Amino acid sequence: MNPCQPRILGVVTGCFLALWLWQPFMLGNSLAQGTENNQIEVKLIPLQKSIKAGESLKVRVEIWNRGPKPLFIRQATYSLCASGPLSLRLELGPPVKPQEGVGCAGDCIYGSEDSFAAKLANEWTIIPSGSFYGAVDEMYPDAFPQLTTPGRWRLTGTYESRGDLSLSLCWNPKPAPDEQEQLKKLHYQAWQGTIETGKAWIEVRQSKSSTNAKKSR
């Protein structure tokens, strides 16, 4: 389900969200005073170590909470057309031929029926200490020309968060008047900072069509 699509919450869902947001974990019962001692680790795991030139690359992203307290993090990871906390790079490979850039845009808006609890649950998730949140993202050749260039490439990235729990990808025309007060009542804070991800190597192989074209010349 698209987190940017407004929807009406039922009584059961509303009760679940209320319990999820306001009740402390069994792991602790104090409000986090900051995230300077709560560290995370971001792992990048290519689902394929070797792909053909021109294919997309699927990457499993794991965000581990290495600190002593639960943390909020964004549910979104990498996104080509939206502002996500993760940026990905392919580096240390052969020269890449110049090509046209790629661009995209999108928008979304919350409705008056979307509660503060629903919006928070749509945008953020909690990672208990010692656990991780995982997602699979896809890198496309249009945005990463390295995927059309045969060779060995190092996959890496940067993960960044301002820790602003009121942050949303969607426009909110009528924010709750007591939103900041509700945020203060949460038992845990969002991780904030900038870190480099783990690294992994992939191989981009020459496609058969390119090989056959060279032989026919």
ABEGO torsion letter per residue (X at the ends): XBAABBBBBBAAAAAAAAAAAABBBAABABBBAEAAABBBBBBBBBABABBBBGBBBBBBBBBBBABABBBBBBABBBBAABBBABBBBBBGBBBBBBBBBBBBBBBBBBBAABBAAAAAAAABBBBBBGBBBBBBBBBBAAABAAAABBEBBBBBBBBBBAGBAABBABBBABBBAAAAAAAAABABBBBBEBBBBBBBBBBBBBBAAAAAAAAAX
